[in-house]
Amino acid sequence: MMATKNYVAELNEYAQRNRLKLKYEYLGSDGPDHNKVFSQKAIIDGKDYPKGVGKTKKDAKLKAAENALRCLLDGKCQDLTENAAEASTPAETDINFICWLNEYGQRNRLTIKPMETTRPGPNNAIPWCSFMVGDKEYPAVSGKTAREAKEEAAKLVYDIINGNKTTDTADENHSDGSGQQSEDLSENVFDLCTTTKNLTVNSKDPSLVETNYIGLINDYCQRENCSYTFVDEKICGTPDKRQFFYKLRINNKQYPVGKGKSIKEAKQSAARQAWFVLQEQSSKDAKDKNVGNGQNEMPTVSRFTLEFEPLEHLGKGAFGSVYKVRHKQLKIEYAVKVGCYKEKSLREVRTLSDLFHRNIVRYYTFWMQDTGYEWDLRDSYDRDSYDSYASSHTADNPETKFLYIQMELCAKNTLRDWIDEKNKESEQDSKRREESLRIAQEIVCGVEYIHSKNHIHRDLKPVNIMFGVEGEVKIGDFGLVTSDDDDEERTVCKGTLYYMAHEQKTERKYDRKVDMFALGLIFFELLWKLSTYSERAKIWPGVRRQMFPEEFSVTFTKEKQIINSLLSEKPEDRPDASAVKAELEEWTQIFSTQKASRQENQTV
Ligand SMILES: Nc1ncnc2c1ncn2[C@@H]1O[C@H](COP(=O)(O)OP(=O)(O)OP(=O)(O)O)[C@@H](O)[C@H]1O
């Protein structure tokens, strides 16, 4: 193996020689666990140098140092910035496709089943493998060994799901299509889209599953027998920061322009814009039709009960009820939120459809119906009789529409339950501290992502934080989400008073830092045992003003420092999510090392 040059030492030397102030900034990690990449950048005398990406933090630092040296000594900064986007994407050859596929199955609650066979070859039997993902079978592939066939088959599924190949082009017996249509089909991952309606994967990041709006438009146009084309509007920006603009034309009607960093992203965004306009239009048409008919005479078929089997009433919030359901065809369980439709609720769904992150409850789709859904709570424990007690119903006002939001199903216990359980335990132990640090890190990752998309959650609290199948944190309830535009006037006192920042209670101008204040309180609650409500009521006002129980400050010195900064009265003094994430990551590492050495000492 070739030895790697120690660029970090070299850059240090360079900085010392030239009396420059050198530091590194950790920029976070990206990608699923099996294929994580880390990023760091060098900052020299306040100037940022191109980020370095690597499979470990150390590699990333080395790469960052190398990049800075190339800028400083060879003047090659431009090339590096242009390549930065590529470098941050994990190389496909590094991906363990079987592992990726298993994670994909877990995330989407699809069973993954390899089907291994042999087929006669010229000399001996050749191993073949294909995968069943949910109820869809992917094409079979051969390999020199059974393992190789399995890996190749998993890679094929990866390619198809990522839109690198269509199922048609991947099929052994199929010849390639040509022209515009085949190009569109490969973007749409058409086969998958028609089975699951809207699941595809962002080709850049296999950990994120996005709604395929081009697929939905394709579906819609086939159903309505209309044609669509993407219109190339313009391209802006410098070569390293290109912005593409596309819009959709459906039967000569033009829809709003969508933009993106690639043509594909811009087309998806245009399809998303068109999809929302179509939804709004169809709701308006239905309303006009009802008004025209004088009354809502025809009973409407409920898409909800047609597609899903309601299994359980999970709870009720301000917007409506949430049900655990099973998709009748896919046999996958989801959560569906049902409430009365208001213009504003559609805006919220629009925001939600923009968020795809491991630590955020995954949104699948939404639709509107004339009928709502009622579950008689008295009998909800009686599964067999749900039909007689749960029913679709129309509202008293015939103009009322109901909005259904299909989401990922999370575990029943929320973070509130987790905290309550921990508070029942007798001792304040180090296991709670360790778990709390993991949970806090995941919450802050989700919040960092929400903020990066220019949204403010505004209602972060333990009941709105749920857990996924692997116990990972899932931030939910985006009922109060709003955009973080600088000059927007805000509604005063939206959210839950207990976790609300001072400025959110009283001021019309506040920003994303209100979420950081709530995070401070949640971190405190994660760590500190509060046995009774009265104990909590006694210390809570103090904690909100950065006054902590003495024992807390002694036991959790580092955590207290982070929480203290999050609870700063002035929003500008609160750190942003990425800074807290970095601090927590660093502290977690130190804490684990300290714990390991303590354990070692005990055994010696
Ligand atoms: N995706 C989901 N998976 C599982 N349970 C869910 C899901 N979304 C919501 N729930 C549960 O459904 C219940 C109602 O949730 P919802 O988000 O509507 O309201 P809430 O958070 O209780 O109140 P509000 O919206 O008024 O703040 C809660 O108990 C919540 O834990």
The ligand as an SDF file (V2000), in Angstrom:
LIG
                    3D

 31 33  0  0  0  0  0  0  0  0999 V2000
  -46.0840    8.8000   12.4470 N   0  0  0  0  0  0  0  0  0  0  0  0
  -46.6140    8.3930   13.5980 C   0  0  0  0  0  0  0  0  0  0  0  0
  -46.4450    7.1290   14.0280 N   0  0  0  0  0  0  0  0  0  0  0  0
  -46.9590    6.7210   15.2110 C   0  0  0  0  0  0  0  0  0  0  0  0
  -47.6820    7.5140   16.0270 N   0  0  0  0  0  0  0  0  0  0  0  0
  -47.9000    8.7770   15.6470 C   0  0  0  0  0  0  0  0  0  0  0  0
  -47.3820    9.2910   14.4230 C   0  0  0  0  0  0  0  0  0  0  0  0
  -47.7370   10.6000   14.3190 N   0  0  0  0  0  0  0  0  0  0  0  0
  -48.4450   10.8760   15.4220 C   0  0  0  0  0  0  0  0  0  0  0  0
  -48.5430    9.8050   16.2240 N   0  0  0  0  0  0  0  0  0  0  0  0
  -49.2340    9.7290   17.5080 C   0  0  0  0  0  0  0  0  0  0  0  0
  -50.5530   10.1830   17.3240 O   0  0  0  0  0  0  0  0  0  0  0  0
  -50.9390   11.0330   18.3790 C   0  0  0  0  0  0  0  0  0  0  0  0
  -51.4650   12.3410   17.8260 C   0  0  0  0  0  0  0  0  0  0  0  0
  -50.4350   12.9730   17.1680 O   0  0  0  0  0  0  0  0  0  0  0  0
  -50.5140   14.4390   16.5960 P   0  0  0  0  0  0  0  0  0  0  0  0
  -49.2000   14.7510   15.9660 O   0  0  0  0  0  0  0  0  0  0  0  0
  -51.7250   14.5990   15.7670 O   0  0  0  0  0  0  0  0  0  0  0  0
  -50.8380   15.2810   17.8260 O   0  0  0  0  0  0  0  0  0  0  0  0
  -50.0820   15.7210   19.1310 P   0  0  0  0  0  0  0  0  0  0  0  0
  -48.6200   15.8690   18.8890 O   0  0  0  0  0  0  0  0  0  0  0  0
  -50.4810   14.8020   20.2330 O   0  0  0  0  0  0  0  0  0  0  0  0
  -50.7670   17.1060   19.3890 O   0  0  0  0  0  0  0  0  0  0  0  0
  -50.7150   18.4950   18.6090 P   0  0  0  0  0  0  0  0  0  0  0  0
  -50.7250   18.2480   17.1310 O   0  0  0  0  0  0  0  0  0  0  0  0
  -51.9470   19.1290   19.0860 O   0  0  0  0  0  0  0  0  0  0  0  0
  -49.4540   19.1390   19.1000 O   0  0  0  0  0  0  0  0  0  0  0  0
  -49.7490   11.1980   19.2930 C   0  0  0  0  0  0  0  0  0  0  0  0
  -49.9270   10.3270   20.3830 O   0  0  0  0  0  0  0  0  0  0  0  0
  -48.5810   10.7270   18.4800 C   0  0  0  0  0  0  0  0  0  0  0  0
  -47.6130   10.0980   19.2800 O   0  0  0  0  0  0  0  0  0  0  0  0
  1  2  1  0
  2  3  1  0
  2  7  2  0
  3  4  2  0
  4  5  1  0
  5  6  2  0
  6  7  1  0
  6 10  1  0
  7  8  1  0
  8  9  2  0
  9 10  1  0
 10 11  1  0
 11 12  1  0
 11 30  1  0
 12 13  1  0
 13 14  1  0
 13 28  1  0
 14 15  1  0
 15 16  1  0
 16 17  2  0
 16 18  1  0
 16 19  1  0
 19 20  1  0
 20 21  2  0
 20 22  1  0
 20 23  1  0
 23 24  1  0
 24 25  2  0
 24 26  1  0
 24 27  1  0
 28 29  1  0
 28 30  1  0
 30 31  1  0
M  END
$$$$
